[in-house]
């Protein structure tokens, strides 16, 4: 109680003095506590930066140590390029001269200061965005799953494939060509619910463009994802969608294909065989069957540096659950703020629970970028150490496997060779399978931007130049087959244009197809044979077409339009070189269906069909004629459509 003067009923001087002393003590304690906390925060920040630099140096040192261990054994050879390991080894001296100011992080500094500065800045920003190094690095290790060869795991080695990815970067620098990342998939990768340029492929590009420029080359990111499609026929057409020059490709079709890895295997085998560089493979999925398949292919030497990327989900999978609380959003690190906010305005198409929001796209992009940055560090270390490094890494075939092994999933259908290839000799030979030459023509966008499109092989009258989003009348369909889109696709595109302007939200994908009804007449398509195929090169005409074309499939737009829609097996008549096709079967392969509806048919090559020539005999091939003969097919109920034509040649 406060003491008071009994006579005057006022507080005594002693009591006032005591209160002032208490107030002074409390104020002093508060200031000391504030100072202590600020010092601790500063110390923790310094510790985070030191951990970052130490981890980066230790990671590079570990890669180099493993390489030298391989060199000293003098018995191992790289299973892809076949050159002795001693020629690929990086000396430990490449990281031993670390500057005292710690700007090099284990890389000899004089040659690439701009790269080192950019790399350090990126790492610092990553740590800052995601809760400091002590949180960001564990998150990254959970978010990027690597696949060291199992035999190395048993020996205690941790070869994550970084060295092989570094070789890809060195090859691009040696050839002065861009490093090309090409991302395939559907609505998740396409960025639905956000602006297209907010999707994670472009996040990777924005982060890494500066360090790639510092090494003298461009970085290109292609987002070729298309909303609502299966693995196939997309996977047969990777050169069309992703580009033959891709250094990195991805797969993202998990939501449509359950737990099966069959569609993934077909896609993977085609990426290895049909693209020039057997690109690095990125799996946007962590399903155990699909991860097992990648490990299986690594262990057999068919791929060397794949990764699987873990989506955050509720945060538990990446250990970041505590950062995703909406109650304290403004207190969270920048990378986790506004976690539940879409990039596009509210109500934009695609804002569904299964699609990642903008900040999740950013996180996915940052994790992939940080993995590639590690590989860039190794590449720079090699360039600093070996002045003649270009002589070794200029070979664009260095990372291609010598041959494909036996597929894990067996298929006995008529398209088995298109799916998985054929054995070179003994069908039971594990390591001697090959994929035949496959050609694809598609009308889906962005598929026609890198290779010839389906429209380019049309030789009959057709309406190909009308605005896709406008409704085509029966009169237009009566003039010939029409380049058009389905009603659901049209509604979505019109909504984007109406609400967000002619560019919509920036998306470039569109499921265009050639549509026809009985009144449209015959659609004629010229299927050219590959001139580089020696068998084709020396062929004389007329020759039996089935000696040159092994498999032909025709695929429709993957959309459900009701029970009265066209049936591509029973409502269509096919001719090859004027010979009627008598056998048409539905393709039941895993990955070739959407919402359980198969989208492709296999068309047998008639025995008496012949190859012919065009362009003064220089162009050999066959003419495919397609006519809608089902009397009940109408535009309103669902016209017949062709979006992909894929043919496999005998080689």
Long-range contacts (C-beta under 8 A, 24 or more apart in sequence): 44-132, 45-132, 47-134, 48-127, 48-132, 48-133, 48-134, 49-124, 49-127, 49-133, 51-133, 51-134, 51-137, 52-123, 52-124, 52-127, 52-133, 52-137, 53-102, 53-105, 55-133, 55-137, 56-105, 56-106, 56-123, 56-374, 56-377, 57-95, 57-98, 57-105, 57-106, 59-374, 59-377, 60-95, 60-105, 60-106, 60-107, 60-374, 60-377, 60-378, 60-381, 61-92, 61-95, 61-106, 62-158, 63-90, 63-162, 63-163, 63-378, 64-90, 64-91, 64-92, 64-94, 64-95, 64-381, 65-92, 66-157, 66-158, 66-159, 67-163, 68-92, 69-157, 79-301, 79-304, 79-401, 80-164, 80-301, 80-304, 80-398, 80-399, 80-400, 80-401, 81-167, 81-395, 81-397, 81-398, 81-399, 82-402, 83-392, 83-398, 87-392, 88-163, 88-392, 90-378, 90-381, 90-382, 90-385, 90-386, 91-385, 93-385, 94-381, 94-382, 94-384, 94-385, 95-381, 105-377, 106-377, 106-381, 107-377, 107-380, 107-381, 107-384, 108-381, 108-384, 108-385, 111-380, 111-383, 111-384, 112-214, 112-215, 112-380, 112-383, 112-384, 114-214, 115-211, 115-214, 115-215, 115-376, 115-380, 116-380, 117-214, 118-210, 118-211, 118-214, 119-211, 119-373, 119-376, 119-377, 122-207, 122-208, 122-211, 122-369, 122-370, 122-373, 123-370, 123-373, 126-366, 126-370, 128-333, 128-334, 129-333, 129-334, 129-335, 129-366, 130-320, 130-323, 130-333, 130-335, 130-336, 130-363, 130-366, 131-320, 131-323, 131-333, 131-335, 131-336, 132-333, 135-319, 135-320, 135-323, 138-319, 139-318, 139-319, 139-320, 139-367, 140-367, 140-370, 140-371, 142-310, 142-317, 142-318, 142-319, 143-309, 143-310, 143-312, 143-318, 143-363, 143-367, 144-307, 144-308, 144-309, 144-310, 144-367, 144-368, 144-370, 144-371, 145-286, 145-291, 145-307, 145-308, 145-309, 145-310, 146-306, 146-307, 147-291, 147-294, 147-295, 147-298, 147-306, 147-307, 147-308, 148-298, 149-298, 149-299, 150-295, 150-298, 150-299, 151-299, 160-305, 161-298, 161-304, 161-305, 161-306, 161-307, 162-305, 162-374, 162-375, 162-378, 163-375, 163-378, 164-280, 164-304, 164-305, 164-399, 165-280, 165-305, 165-371, 165-372, 165-375, 166-375, 166-376, 166-378, 166-379, 166-382, 167-379, 167-393, 167-398, 167-399, 168-247, 168-248, 168-277, 168-279, 168-280, 168-305, 168-375, 168-399, 169-215, 169-375, 169-376, 169-379, 170-379, 170-382, 170-383, 170-389, 170-393, 171-277, 171-393, 171-394, 171-395, 171-396, 171-398, 171-399, 172-217, 172-247, 173-215, 173-216, 173-217, 173-379, 173-383, 173-393, 174-389, 174-390, 174-393, 174-394, 175-394, 175-396, 176-216, 176-217, 177-217, 177-245, 178-217, 178-218, 178-219, 178-220, 179-212, 179-217, 179-218, 179-219, 179-220, 179-247, 179-248, 180-220, 180-222, 180-243, 180-245, 180-246, 180-247, 180-248, 181-205, 181-219, 181-220, 181-221, 181-222, 181-246, 181-247, 181-248, 182-221, 182-222, 182-224, 182-241, 182-242, 182-243, 182-246, 182-248, 182-249, 182-250, 182-279, 183-221, 183-222, 183-223, 183-224, 183-225, 183-242, 183-249, 183-250, 183-252, 183-282, 184-224, 184-225, 184-234, 184-238, 184-241, 184-242, 184-249, 184-250, 184-251, 184-252, 184-267, 185-225, 185-250, 185-251, 185-252, 185-253, 185-284, 186-225, 186-226, 186-227, 186-228, 186-229, 186-252, 186-253, 186-255, 186-256, 187-225, 187-227, 187-228, 187-350, 187-355, 188-225, 188-252, 188-255, 188-284, 188-354, 188-355, 188-356, 189-223, 189-225, 189-250, 189-252, 189-284, 190-223, 190-225, 190-226, 190-227, 190-507, 190-509, 191-223, 191-225, 191-343, 191-361, 191-507, 192-227, 192-349, 192-350, 192-351, 192-352, 192-355, 193-342, 193-343, 193-344, 193-348, 193-349, 193-350, 193-351, 193-352, 193-355, 193-356, 193-357, 194-342, 194-343, 194-344, 194-348, 194-350, 194-357, 194-358, 194-361, 194-505, 195-343, 195-344, 195-505, 195-506, 196-223, 196-505, 196-506, 196-507, 196-508, 197-506, 198-343, 198-358, 198-361, 198-362, 199-223, 199-225, 199-361, 200-356, 200-361, 200-362, 200-364, 200-365, 200-368, 201-365, 202-365, 203-361, 203-362, 203-364, 203-365, 203-366, 203-369, 204-365, 204-368, 204-369, 204-372, 206-365, 207-365, 207-366, 207-369, 208-369, 208-372, 208-373, 208-376, 211-373, 211-376, 212-376, 215-376, 215-379, 215-380, 222-246, 222-446, 223-508, 224-446, 224-447, 224-509, 225-252, 225-509, 226-444, 226-445, 226-509, 226-511, 227-350, 227-507, 227-509, 228-511, 228-558, 228-559, 228-594, 229-253, 229-256, 229-444, 229-511, 229-558, 229-594, 230-256, 230-257, 230-263, 230-558, 230-591, 230-592, 230-593, 230-594, 230-599, 231-256, 231-257, 231-263, 231-264, 231-266, 231-267, 231-591, 231-592, 232-263, 232-266, 232-267, 232-589, 232-591, 232-592, 232-600, 233-440, 233-442, 233-553, 233-555, 233-592, 233-599, 233-600, 233-644, 233-646, 234-267, 235-263, 235-266, 235-267, 235-270, 235-271, 235-591, 236-270, 236-418, 236-438, 236-440, 236-644, 236-646, 237-440, 237-442, 237-447, 237-644, 237-646, 238-267, 238-270, 238-271, 238-274, 238-275, 239-274, 239-275, 239-440, 239-450, 239-451, 240-440, 240-441, 240-442, 240-447, 240-448, 240-450, 240-451, 240-453, 241-442, 241-444, 241-446, 241-447, 241-450, 242-271, 242-275, 242-450, 243-275, 243-450, 244-274, 244-275, 244-276, 244-450, 244-451, 245-275, 245-276, 245-277, 246-275, 246-277, 246-279, 247-277, 247-279, 247-280, 248-279, 248-280, 248-281, 248-282, 249-275, 249-279, 249-280, 249-281, 249-282, 250-281, 250-282, 250-283, 250-284, 251-281, 251-282, 251-283, 251-284, 251-285, 252-284, 252-285, 253-591, 254-284, 254-285, 254-287, 254-290, 255-354, 256-594, 256-595, 257-590, 257-591, 259-287, 259-289, 260-289, 260-590, 260-591, 261-287, 261-289, 261-290, 261-292, 261-293, 261-408, 261-409, 262-409, 262-589, 262-590, 262-591, 263-589, 263-590, 263-591, 263-592, 264-290, 264-293, 264-591, 265-293, 265-407, 265-408, 265-409, 265-420, 266-419, 266-420, 266-589, 266-591, 267-591, 268-293, 268-294, 268-297, 268-303, 269-404, 269-407, 269-419, 269-420, 269-421, 269-435, 270-435, 270-438, 272-302, 272-303, 272-400, 272-401, 272-404, 272-435, 273-404, 273-421, 273-434, 273-435, 274-435, 274-438, 276-396, 277-396, 277-399, 277-400, 278-303, 278-399, 278-400, 278-401, 280-305, 280-306, 280-307, 281-305, 281-306, 281-307, 282-306, 282-307, 282-308, 282-309, 282-368, 283-307, 283-308, 283-309, 284-308, 284-309, 284-311, 284-364, 285-309, 286-310, 286-311, 286-317, 293-408, 296-408, 297-405, 300-405, 300-430, 300-431, 301-401, 301-402, 301-405, 302-401, 302-404, 302-405, 303-401, 304-399, 307-368, 307-371, 309-364, 309-367, 309-368, 311-356, 311-360, 311-364, 312-360, 312-363, 335-359, 335-362, 335-363, 335-366, 344-500, 344-505, 345-499, 345-500, 347-499, 348-499, 348-500, 348-505, 349-492, 349-495, 349-496, 403-431, 403-432, 403-433, 403-434, 404-433, 404-434, 404-435, 405-430, 405-431, 405-433, 406-430, 406-431, 406-433, 407-433, 409-590, 411-589, 413-587, 413-588, 413-589, 413-602, 414-551, 414-585, 414-602, 414-604, 415-551, 415-553, 415-587, 415-589, 415-602, 417-550, 417-551, 417-648, 418-550, 418-551, 418-553, 418-646, 418-648, 419-589, 434-651, 436-550, 436-648, 436-649, 436-650, 436-651, 437-530, 437-533, 437-648, 437-649, 437-651, 438-646, 438-647, 438-648, 438-649, 439-527, 439-528, 439-530, 439-646, 439-647, 439-648, 439-649, 440-644, 440-645, 440-646, 441-525, 441-644, 441-645, 442-643, 442-644, 442-645, 443-483, 443-512, 443-513, 443-514, 443-642, 443-643, 443-644, 444-509, 444-510, 444-511, 444-512, 444-513, 444-643, 444-644, 445-508, 445-509, 445-510, 445-512, 446-508, 446-509, 454-514, 454-525, 454-642, 454-643, 454-644, 454-645, 455-483, 455-514, 457-525, 457-526, 457-527, 457-528, 457-645, 458-514, 458-523, 458-524, 458-525, 459-524, 459-525, 459-526, 459-623, 460-521, 460-522, 460-523, 460-524, 461-521, 462-514, 462-523, 468-493, 468-510, 468-512, 469-493, 469-494, 469-497, 472-515, 472-635, 474-519, 474-635, 477-515, 477-516, 477-517, 477-519, 477-520, 477-635, 477-639, 478-519, 478-520, 479-520, 480-516, 480-520, 480-521, 480-523, 481-514, 481-515, 481-516, 481-520, 481-521, 481-523, 482-514, 482-515, 482-516, 482-520, 483-512, 483-513, 483-514, 483-515, 484-512, 484-513, 484-514, 484-515, 485-510, 485-511, 485-512, 485-513, 485-557, 486-511, 486-513, 486-557, 486-559, 486-561, 486-641, 487-561, 488-559, 489-559, 511-557, 511-558, 511-559, 511-643, 512-643, 513-556, 513-557, 513-641, 513-642, 513-643, 514-641, 514-642, 514-643, 515-635, 515-639, 515-640, 515-641, 516-626, 516-628, 516-639, 516-640, 516-641, 517-628, 517-633, 517-634, 517-635, 517-639, 517-640, 518-628, 518-629, 518-630, 518-631, 518-633, 520-628, 521-627, 522-625, 522-626, 522-627, 523-625, 523-626, 523-627, 523-642, 524-623, 524-624, 524-625, 524-626, 525-623, 525-624, 525-625, 525-626, 525-645, 526-614, 526-621, 526-622, 526-623, 526-624, 527-552, 527-621, 527-622, 527-623, 527-624, 527-645, 527-647, 528-619, 528-620, 528-621, 529-611, 529-620, 529-621, 529-622, 529-649, 530-649, 531-618, 531-619, 531-620, 533-649, 533-651, 535-649, 535-650, 535-651, 536-620, 536-649, 539-611, 539-620, 541-610, 541-611, 541-612, 541-613, 541-617, 541-620, 542-610, 542-611, 542-612, 543-610, 543-611, 544-607, 544-608, 544-609, 544-610, 544-611, 545-576, 545-577, 545-605, 545-606, 545-609, 545-610, 545-611, 545-622, 546-605, 546-606, 546-607, 546-609, 547-650, 548-611, 548-649, 548-650, 549-605, 549-622, 549-647, 549-648, 549-649, 549-650, 550-648, 550-649, 550-650, 551-602, 551-646, 551-647, 551-648, 552-576, 552-602, 552-603, 552-604, 552-605, 552-624, 552-645, 552-646, 552-647, 552-648, 553-587, 553-600, 553-601, 553-602, 553-603, 553-644, 553-645, 553-646, 553-647, 554-600, 554-601, 554-603, 554-626, 554-642, 554-644, 554-645, 555-592, 555-599, 555-600, 555-601, 555-642, 555-643, 555-644, 555-645, 555-646, 556-599, 556-600, 556-640, 556-641, 556-642, 556-643, 557-599, 557-641, 557-643, 558-594, 558-595, 558-597, 558-599, 559-594, 560-595, 560-597, 561-637, 561-638, 562-637, 562-638, 564-632, 564-634, 564-637, 564-638, 565-637, 565-638, 566-628, 566-630, 566-633, 566-638, 566-639, 566-640, 566-641, 567-630, 568-601, 568-640, 569-601, 570-630, 571-628, 571-629, 571-630, 571-632, 571-633, 571-640, 572-626, 572-627, 572-628, 572-629, 572-630, 572-640, 573-626, 573-627, 573-629, 574-603, 574-624, 574-625, 574-626, 575-623, 575-624, 575-625, 575-627, 576-603, 576-605, 576-606, 576-609, 576-622, 576-623, 576-624, 576-625, 577-606, 577-609, 577-610, 577-611, 577-612, 577-622, 577-623, 578-609, 578-623, 578-625, 579-606, 579-608, 579-609, 580-606, 581-605, 581-606, 582-606, 600-644
